[in-house]
Amino acid sequence: MRIASVAFTNYDADPRVRRMSEALVERGDSVTAVTLRQPGQARRRRVGGVRVYTIEIAQYQGSSFAPYIWQYVRFLFAAMWVLTRLHLRNRFDVIHVNNMPDFIVFAALPAKLLGAKVILDLHDPMPELFAAKFDAGSKHPAVRVVTLVERISIGFADRAICVQQVHLETFVSHGNPREKFVEVQNAADTRNFPVGAALEHASTSGKTRIIYHGTVAPRLGIDTLVEAIALERETFANVEMVLIGDGDAAADIQALIAERSLGAIIDFRRGFIPVTDLLPELEQAHIGVVPAGMDAFTSTMLPSKLLEYVTLGIPTVCSDLPAVRRYFGEDEMRYFPAGDAGALAGALVDLVGDPAARELQAKRAMRFLDVHGWERERDKYLSLIDQLGGNALLGE
């Protein structure tokens, strides 16, 4: 079959978009991705067998509402133009659109009118993100508009994908029909994140390596992590903290590291690394940290970085988030109250000082893979593509 994937993202650094696209290529499908262009990238290229068409739009990072909407609208029409031209040349069977935002699903409108089936893959709930990002309640006019747009976008799609049960419950609470959804977990692709790799290859330099990778945004608690390291700087004399990522809060985190004189302990590598290049960094880690704060958005998260740590066998210290609790028990995850730097410092001290406890926790957390490993989730996704591409209804 011929499948198109559309995402307002950097294709190289987005693990979900890449693993789904490349899973289709592996079984012989033809896949085209329409994504953002990064500096120095060609307009058209091939990555892992996927034809990638890129659109040059600078991603806005800030706290104003209008610039976010404007960049999304620009991408919507640019992606619609690319998709329509490609569809007229050689028609797509299925177009897989990834949020955010939800409304870029309408980039597939002309192709849908010409017979293509459309999937909307909801990585995250936009109403909760906007409520948290702009400090607005669920009744705020902007949040209500975003919620309405979500319902219209899901209604337009032939099927919708959600990544876990708490997200599904959230979307249903917004007025969307439960039967429209298929759950495909954000499981780590074992080609790039081999099961148990960190248990075999963790650094033997004599220092305990703690790692965080991904988006650096205020809601994700990186400041809490820095403060926790500062509280135990003497205890952490033989610890190295590696931060890899970028985002709205990156400059503030750099300033905080300097202010707390932690440059010798915290190595902040600003920027995103392609998924295929992450393994050498992650498999050397002894402890992973997911320090997210608690708000309307983060309370629904089951972070993909956490599942990558679990797959690699990296014991993780995580904020006590409801969605994480849904899947991991006390013996599988070291929890601390969100925003509590002292509690986070204490949890890190305990794991730094007890390698045996770290290994046991990591192995227990890997039980998650028995139910939600990538091979199982991949098969659910491929089945959905087959059913839509064959014009069959799910469940028939």
Secondary structure, DSSP 8 states (H G I E B T S, - for coil): -EEEEEESS-GGG-HHHHHHHHHHHHTT-EEEEEEE--TT--SEEEETTEEEEEE------SS-HHHHHHHHHHHHHHHHHHHHHHHHHS--SEEEEE-SSGGGGGGGHHHHHTT-EEEEEESS-HHHHHHHHTT--TTSHHHHHHHHHHHHHHHHSSEEEESSHHHHHHHHHTT--GGGEEE------TTTS-TTHHHHH---SSSEEEEEEEE--GGGTHHHHHHHHHHTTTGGGGEEEEEEEESTTHHHHHHHHHHTT-TTTEEEEES---GGGSHHHHTT-SEEEE----STTGGG---HHHHHHHHHT--EEEE--HHHHHH--TTTSEEE-TT-HHHHHHHHHHHHT-HHHHHHHHHHHTTHHHHH-HHHHHHHHHHHHHHHHTT--TT-
